[in-house]
């Protein structure tokens, strides 16, 4: 350990460059993965907040395009063990200078899910405004959504960024704006009821709907899969870029230390021990870079989460599982990046190393 630390101190410039390369790559992996997970978590929380079963239009790629006739609610409510059925429209619209704001049209039995900080729940031609959007409005009395003007009846606050940065109105008003009956129907059931049995019963009511348990819907939602796949690809690119930088810098560092390795070989120190020392040096750098990246990523996520211009739409949390995964990737990046030039050095004759020939 002492030899490794001395070697790192002796090559300060190269150590700083390798450390910087690692920090940038690891921080990128942290941010990309945590933000994508944050988006999925927020939308999942929104759906899970009120419903054991989700009903959408059959064969649609996204809930924004779904249109479910609310007339089916009357039939659904006749099924045993169902306690509540509510309808939801999800959409988006410009509001004042904000280019896009989430808009939620909700049935009357779901409106109380939004906890008021001031005002009252909306009647016809009225809306609730999420706190982060309300703070950005110049006109605190009314807003324009689509081609309609709505009075602001109250303000609500939500822990879910998508909701806190949104606008809520009655289902009837939202139906006129987005020209649909509902985007989805959310069904609550009695405790310990047979969810799959209820899902099958609802599915038989119409060929135009797709019925899933909320957990099954979240696990198989196409948009979530796209987000996860995209973030994994970008994270892999960040890993490869960091790895390339480490290989390049370690090659230069080891090339400059060829005389040191040659003397050690001449003194009888095996190349295996020299390689192990190089790997230890890289592992130390990987560990230190991981710690630095962990705090840097958390700081950046905090800033992003509290940026007024983003209204809470972008958020991320570094979980324990993610930390373990990124830590493993950090150490692997450092070891793999150094082992290639280390093995290259191990094949060189000590006489050539001492004489100053290139590795």
Buried (B, 14 or more C-beta within 10 A) or exposed (E): EEEBEEBBEEBEEBBEBBBBBBBBBBBBBBBBBBBBBBBBBBBBBBBBBBBBBBBBBBEBEEBEEBBBBBEBBEBBEEBEBBEBBBBBBBBBBEBEEBEEBBBBBBBEEBBEBBEBEEBEBBEEBBBBBBBBBBEBBEEEEEBEBBEBEBEBBBBBBBEBBBBBBBBBBBBEBBBEBBEBBBBBBBBBBEEEBEBEEBBEBBBEBBEEBBBBBBBBBBEEBEBBEEBBEEBEEBBEBBBEBBBEBBBBBBBBBBEEBBEBBBEBBEEEBEBEEBBEBBBBBBBBBBBBBBBBBBEBBBEBBEEBBEEEEBBBBBBBEBEEEBBEBBBEBBBBBBBBBBBBBBEBBBEBEBEEBBEEEEB
